[in-house]
């Protein structure tokens, strides 16, 4: 998935064929990669890219997104349900000044792109050891839009982020 827009406008999850626009200096670009590897297991990764200097609002919202993802990862404890994590995440968002999440916030991945548990309001399935969970907080404020996606493996010692790609806005000069 890819989306682009001038800084200050939402660069959301849009198919490139719906964009019909040329990416210009100063634009922010959202890119989400959703591949499956040689073993057939799925993962996903998203980052925000900027052609030029990012705005302070974008940097601030990005930092909040990384923190929101870490908060959700801390809740990936065997026995917690998708619904309970979703509720706690929305309470967290309200506390830090963002609107509540209305989409699926995170989900399992395996041989399919989206598997249970779904981190959303109605999924009672509990988290279990060795689950691969994609967490993708999506935040917007003052025209700044971000989505940071990484996969986490549920281990006995806590969640382990699987991707080594830097958790930062990618700046292209």
N, C-alpha and C positions, 0 to 999 in steps of 0.2 A: 504494500500500500504506500501511497505517496500523496502528499498534499503540499501546496506552496501558496504563499500570500505575502504581500508587503508587510514589513514589521508593523505591528499594531492591528493586524487583521488575523482572523483565525485561519491557521494552516492545518486543517483537520484531515481526517481519514477519508480521502477521496481517491477514486480511481483516476489515474493520469488522463484517461480519455474524457473525463468530465471537466478537466481543468481548462483546456484550450487557452493556455496562457504561456508566455515565455518567462522563464525565471530571470529576474533582473538583480542587479547589485542592490543590496539592502533587504532582499527577500529572506524569509525564513522558510525552511523546507523540512517537512516531517517525513521520515522514511522508516518504514517497518518491514523487516525481513522475516519471513515465516517459512524456513526450510525444514525438510526432514533429511536426516543424514544417512550414511551408508547402512546403518542398522535399522533404519526405518523410523526412528524416534524423532518427534517434532520438537522444535524450540522456536522462540521468536525473540527479536531484538529490535528496539526502536530508539532512535535518537533524533534530536532537532539539529539541523544544520542552518547556518546563517552565512549569506554571501556579504561579507563586510562585518561591521561591529554589531553585536547584539545590544539591544536596549537593556537598561537597568531592570525594567519590569520583566523582561524575558529571563534574564539571569536569576532574578529573585524567584520567579515562578518555577524555573528549572530546579533550583536548590530545594524548594519546597516539595517538588515532585520526587526527588531522590530521597528526601526524608520520609515522605509518605510511603514510598516503596519499602524502605527499611522498616518502617512501623508495621506494615502489613506482613513482611517477612518474619518479623519477631512473633507474629501470631500463628505461624505455621508450626503448630505443636500438635503431635498426635492427640486426637480426641476433640480438638476444636472443630466446629462444623463450618461449612461455607457460609451459612446464614449468620452464625455468631461473629465470624471474622468481618463480614460485610457490615453488620451493625456497628461493631467497634470502629471500623474504618470510617464510616459516616460520622460517628461521634467525633473522631479525631479531626476530620475535615472541617466540621462546624467549629471546633475549638480553635483551629488555626485560620479561620476566616474564609473558607471556601464553601461553595455549594456542595450539597450531597451528591454522591455518585448515583447515577440512574441506570447505567449500563452494567454489564458484567465487568467486575473489577479485576478479577484474576480467575484462572482456571487450570485444571490439570491438563497435561499433555503426555502423550505416549505414542501409540501407533496412529492416532488421529490428532488433528490440529487442535480440537477442543474436546476435552474429556472432563468428566466429573472428578473431583468436586468443582462446582462453579462457585466462585466467591461472589454471591449475590443473595438477595433477600430470602429466597425460598429453598435453598439447597441444604437439606439436613445431613448430607454425607459427611462423615468425619475425615479429617486429615489423618493420613497414615504414614509410617516410615517409608522412605524410598520413593515417595511421590515426586513427580516433576511438575512444579507449579509455575506458570507464567504469570507475572504480576505486572500490570500496565496501568498505573495511575495516569489519569488525564486531567490536567488542571488548566484553568483559564482565569485571567484577571487583567484588567486594564488593556485588553487587546492582545495580551501575551498568551499563547497557547503552547502547551507541551504535553507530550506523552513519553514516558520513559519505561521501556519494557526490558525485563530480564527474566531468566528462568532460575528457579531455586529448587534444589534437591532437599527434601526433608530428611534430616539425619538425626541420630540419637543425641548429637552434640549441638543441635540447632540447624537452621537453614543454611545451606551453602549456595552462594551465587555461582552459577555455572559459567557465565560469560566473563571473559577477561577484557572485553572492549571497555574503554574508559567511560565512566558515567559523567560525561560533561557535554556541553554544547559544542558541536563541531563547527569551527570558524574557518571559512574559506576566504582568503584575501583576493 
